[in-house]
């Protein structure tokens, strides 16, 4: 069976959506190796994980040629239909909230993954032009897709609420993280990474874009109430919000204890996670929260924010505070750091919770969505539906 993907984010994004998209393709190609996986994107961009994916015998990359090579965004929205139609796909999967315009005319079953509708819940974090474009694209994809994947129950509720999509067209498939976060990092490697990034001896970790919605400022405010030997390390892409965070850190006297790493390499993240005392994620709203799953798999306690889907990602063993309450965050940080037994229980229970986000579970759940999609009217591949399960690695 041939499965096509809108792979723009797979190719171009080194965080967030890109990491999720690459994981989907990786796990499907591993657990269902007899299928063919076709990646459609305007152009390739150097990425170590992408290179490993493209080295697989069952993965092929397609980019535009001729006229569309000069106008890749036009190809991705419209011109791609010609290339998709030539490949005899059974399913085309929009991994990042979108489907090509006119995709139904291609006679191919379609699936779209919706990661979040934050731009509708919190419009103040987005420019008007971005909100307008996102709403048009996301709504179109939800209306036209044969099946919709929501990355959390929270996102599913938003799809139903904002776009009035019937619940029976939506399946929840949780996100996961790369298996590298579960592998124990050696002390030598951690020491090497600590020297490279000048990590403090004892620190609380945050991973995510340094943007207002993700609320790093709350963690900086909490620093004022915890002992000076405890630092805060933030790993993520910079935005203008970072200046506000650094300004507050300077005026409040905690700037020496704030370490922002804008250029940390993805391969170094497991060592950074496993060197931390605990992980904080005070975001106002998320579609899922992959960094929380990375932290659970890395074996560190998690404190996250209430108000969105983070309880789904962190599970019952993690701790949750209001994203507006710096005092509560500081109190929970100290409660966990001062109670070794509590921290160990959180770590053990967190690892158990993270098992539901395993690669095998993700692959099986996504393939079940494809199966459900194709069973409604048949697919272009010619494979009987029962053949999908026969092709799974046990």
C-alpha positions in Angstrom: 0.0 0.0 0.0 1.2 3.5 -0.8 0.7 6.2 1.8 1.5 9.9 0.9 2.4 12.7 3.4 2.4 16.4 3.3 6.0 16.6 4.5 6.8 20.3 4.5 7.1 20.4 8.3 8.9 17.1 8.2 11.6 18.6 6.1 11.8 22.2 7.3 11.0 22.2 11.1 13.6 21.0 13.6 11.3 21.2 16.6 7.6 20.8 17.4 5.6 19.8 14.4 8.7 18.6 12.5 9.7 16.2 15.3 6.2 14.8 15.5 6.0 14.4 11.7 9.3 12.6 11.5 8.3 10.3 14.3 5.1 9.3 12.5 6.9 8.4 9.4 9.7 6.6 11.3 7.4 4.4 13.3 5.1 3.6 10.4 8.0 2.6 8.2 9.4 0.5 11.0 6.3 -1.3 12.1 4.7 -1.6 8.7 7.7 -2.0 6.4 5.9 -3.5 3.5 4.0 -0.3 2.8 5.5 2.5 0.7 5.7 6.0 2.2 5.9 8.9 -0.1 6.9 12.3 1.3 5.8 15.4 -0.7 7.5 18.7 0.1 8.7 21.8 -1.7 12.4 21.1 -1.1 14.7 19.2 1.2 16.5 20.8 4.1 19.5 19.2 5.8 18.4 17.4 9.0 20.0 14.3 10.5 16.7 12.7 11.4 15.3 13.3 8.0 18.4 11.8 6.4 17.9 8.6 8.4 14.3 8.5 7.2 15.2 8.9 3.6 17.8 6.1 3.8 14.9 3.7 4.4 14.1 1.5 1.4 10.3 2.1 1.8 10.5 5.9 1.9 10.6 8.2 -1.2 10.8 12.0 -1.4 9.0 14.0 -4.0 9.5 17.7 -4.7 8.1 20.0 -7.5 9.7 20.4 -10.9 9.3 22.9 -13.7 7.1 25.9 -13.1 6.2 24.8 -9.6 9.9 24.6 -8.6 9.9 28.4 -8.8 6.6 28.7 -6.8 6.8 25.8 -4.2 4.0 27.2 -2.0 1.6 27.2 -5.0 2.6 23.6 -5.7 2.0 22.5 -2.1 -1.5 24.0 -2.2 -2.6 23.1 -5.7 0.0 21.7 -8.1 0.7 18.7 -5.8 -2.5 17.1 -6.9 -1.0 16.1 -10.2 1.9 14.4 -8.5 -0.2 12.7 -5.9 -2.6 11.4 -8.6 0.3 9.8 -10.6 1.4 7.7 -7.6 -1.7 5.6 -7.0 -1.9 6.4 -3.3 -4.3 4.6 -1.0 -4.2 7.4 1.6 -2.8 11.0 1.7 -2.1 12.2 5.2 -1.8 15.9 6.0 0.5 15.7 9.0 0.3 19.4 9.9 -3.3 20.7 9.9 -3.6 21.1 6.1 -4.7 19.3 2.9 -4.2 20.5 -0.7 -7.1 22.4 -2.2 -9.2 20.1 -4.4 -7.8 16.9 -2.9 -11.2 15.2 -3.1 -11.1 15.4 -6.9 -8.0 13.1 -6.8 -10.2 10.2 -5.6 -7.8 9.4 -2.7 -8.8 8.8 0.8 -7.5 11.6 3.1 -6.5 12.0 6.8 -5.5 15.2 8.5 -3.8 15.6 11.9 -5.0 18.7 13.8 -2.5 19.6 16.5 -4.3 22.5 18.1 -6.7 25.4 17.6 -4.9 27.8 19.9 -5.2 30.6 17.4 -8.9 30.5 18.0 -8.8 30.1 21.8 -6.1 32.7 22.3 -6.1 35.0 19.3 -4.1 37.6 21.1 -1.0 35.4 20.5 -1.3 35.6 16.7 -1.4 38.2 14.0 -4.8 38.8 12.3 -3.4 37.6 8.9 -2.1 34.4 10.5 -5.4 33.7 12.3 -7.3 34.2 9.1 -5.1 31.9 7.0 -5.0 29.2 9.7 -8.8 29.3 10.1 -9.3 28.9 6.4 -6.8 26.1 6.0 -7.6 24.1 9.1 -11.4 24.4 8.6 -11.1 23.3 5.0 -8.9 20.3 5.9 -11.4 19.2 8.6 -14.4 19.5 6.2 -12.7 17.6 3.4 -10.8 14.9 5.2 -12.3 11.4 5.4 -10.8 11.0 8.9 -9.3 13.6 11.4 -6.6 12.8 13.9 -6.6 15.0 17.0 -3.5 14.8 19.1 -5.4 15.0 22.4 -9.0 14.9 23.8 -8.6 18.6 24.4 -7.9 19.2 20.7 -10.8 16.9 19.7 -13.2 19.0 21.8 -12.0 22.2 20.1 -12.4 20.7 16.6 -16.0 19.8 17.5 -16.7 23.2 19.2 -15.1 25.6 16.7 -15.6 23.7 13.4 -18.8 21.7 14.3 -17.3 18.4 13.0 -19.1 15.2 14.0 -17.4 13.4 16.8 -17.4 10.1 14.9 -15.0 11.5 12.2 -12.3 12.3 14.8 -9.8 9.8 16.3 -7.5 10.8 19.1 -3.9 9.5 18.6 -1.5 10.8 21.1 1.9 12.1 20.2 5.1 10.6 21.5 8.8 11.2 21.5 11.9 9.7 20.0 13.2 6.5 21.7 16.5 8.2 22.4 14.9 9.9 25.4 14.4 6.5 27.1 18.0 5.4 26.7 20.1 6.1 29.8 22.8 8.6 29.1 26.2 7.8 30.5 27.8 10.1 33.1 30.6 10.8 30.7 28.2 12.0 28.1 26.3 14.1 30.6 29.6 15.7 31.8 30.6 16.4 28.2 27.2 18.1 27.5 27.4 20.1 30.8 30.8 21.5 29.8 29.6 22.2 26.2 26.6 24.2 27.3 27.9 25.4 30.6 25.1 23.9 32.6 24.8 24.7 36.3 25.2 21.9 38.8 21.6 21.8 39.9 18.8 23.1 37.7 15.2 23.1 36.8 14.6 22.6 33.0 12.2 24.1 30.5 12.1 23.0 26.8 10.0 24.9 24.3 9.9 28.0 22.2 10.6 31.1 24.2 7.2 32.7 23.4 4.5 34.4 25.4 2.0 31.5 25.2 4.5 29.1 26.7 4.9 31.3 29.7 8.6 30.9 30.7 8.3 34.1 32.7 6.3 32.2 35.4 9.3 29.9 35.9 11.6 32.9 36.1 9.3 34.5 38.8 9.4 31.3 40.7 13.3 31.5 40.8 13.0 34.4 43.2 11.5 32.1 45.9 13.8 29.1 45.6 17.4 28.8 46.9 20.2 30.5 44.9 22.0 27.2 44.2 19.0 26.1 42.0 19.1 27.6 38.5 16.7 27.5 35.5 17.8 26.3 32.1 15.5 27.1 29.2 16.0 25.4 25.8 14.2 26.7 22.8 13.9 29.0 19.8 14.0 32.7 20.6 11.2 35.2 19.9 10.8 38.8 20.9 9.2 37.6 24.2 12.7 36.4 25.3 13.7 40.0 25.8 10.9 40.5 28.2 11.9 37.4 30.1 15.6 38.5 30.3 14.6 42.0 31.3 12.5 40.7 34.2 15.3 38.4 35.3 17.7 41.3 35.3 15.5 43.6 37.4 14.5 40.9 39.8 18.1 39.8 40.5 17.9 36.3 39.1 19.6 36.8 35.7 22.8 34.9 36.8 20.6 31.9 37.5 18.8 31.9 34.1 20.4 30.1 31.3 18.7 30.3 27.9 20.0 27.9 25.2 18.7 28.9 21.8 21.0 26.7 19.7 21.0 23.4 21.6 21.4 20.4 19.2 18.5 18.0 19.2 20.8 15.0 19.7 22.0 16.6 23.0 18.6 17.0 24.5 18.4 13.5 26.2 21.6 14.4 28.1 20.2 17.8 29.1 17.0 16.3 30.3 18.6 13.6 32.3 20.9 16.2 34.0 18.0 18.2 35.3 16.5 17.9 38.8 13.0 18.4 37.4 11.0 19.7 34.4 8.6 22.6 34.3 6.1 23.4 31.5 3.9 26.4 32.6 2.3 26.9 29.1 -1.1 28.7 29.1 -2.3 26.3 26.4 -1.0 23.4 24.3 -2.4 20.9 21.8 -0.5 18.1 23.6 2.9 18.8 25.1 5.6 16.6 23.7 8.4 18.0 26.0 6.4 16.6 28.9 6.6 13.1 27.4 10.3 13.6 26.7 10.8 14.5 30.4 8.8 11.5 31.6 10.9 9.2 29.4 14.0 10.8 30.6 13.2 10.0 34.2 12.7 13.4 35.8 9.6 14.7 37.7 7.3 17.1 35.9 5.4 20.2 36.9 3.0 21.5 34.2 0.1 24.0 34.0 -3.6 23.5 34.3 -6.1 24.7 31.7 -5.4 22.6 28.5 -4.3 19.1 27.7 -1.1 18.9 29.7 -2.8 16.5 32.2 -3.2 14.1 29.3 0.5 14.2 28.5 1.8 14.2 32.1 -0.7 11.8 33.7 -1.7 11.5 37.3 1.9 11.3 38.7 2.9 14.8 37.5 2.0 18.0 39.4 -0.1 20.8 37.9 -0.4 24.5 38.9 -2.2 27.5 37.6 -0.2 29.2 34.8 -0.8 32.5 36.6 0.5 31.4 40.0 4.3 31.8 40.4 4.0 31.2 44.2 2.4 27.8 43.6 5.0 26.8 41.1 7.8 27.8 43.4 6.2 25.8 46.2 5.8 22.7 44.2 9.4 22.9 42.9 10.7 23.0 46.5 8.3 20.3 47.7 9.7 17.9 45.0 13.3 18.9 45.4 13.1 18.5 49.2 11.4 15.1 49.1 13.5 12.4 47.4 10.9 9.7 48.0 8.2 11.8 46.2 10.5 12.6 43.3 11.3 8.8 42.9 7.6 7.9 42.9 6.8 10.6 40.3 9.6 9.3 38.1 8.5 5.7 38.3 4.8 6.5 37.7 5.7 8.9 35.0 7.6 6.2 33.1 4.6 3.9 33.3 2.3 6.6 32.0 4.7 7.3 29.1 4.3 3.8 27.9 1.0 4.7 26.3 2.9 7.0 24.0 5.2 4.2 22.7 6.2 4.0 19.0 4.3 0.8 18.6 1.1 2.2 20.0 1.3 5.3 17.8 2.0 3.2 14.7 -0.9 0.9 15.4 -3.3 3.7 16.2 -2.5 5.6 13.0 -2.8 2.5 10.9 -6.2 1.8 12.4 -7.3 5.3 11.3 -6.0 4.5 7.7 -7.9 1.2 7.9 -11.1 2.9 8.9 -10.6 5.5 6.2 -10.1 3.0 3.4 -12.9 0.7 4.5 -15.4 3.4 3.7 -15.7 2.9 0.0 -12.4 1.1 -0.7 -8.9 2.5 -1.5 -6.8 3.1 -4.6 -4.1 0.6 -3.5 -5.9 -2.6 -4.3 -5.0 -4.1 -0.9 -7.8 -5.7 1.0 -8.3 -4.1 4.4 -7.3 -7.2 6.2 -3.9 -7.0 4.6 -3.1 -4.0 6.7 -2.9 -6.0 9.9 -1.0 -8.8 8.2 1.8 -6.4 7.4 2.4 -5.4 10.9 5.6 -6.4 12.7 4.8 -8.4 15.8 
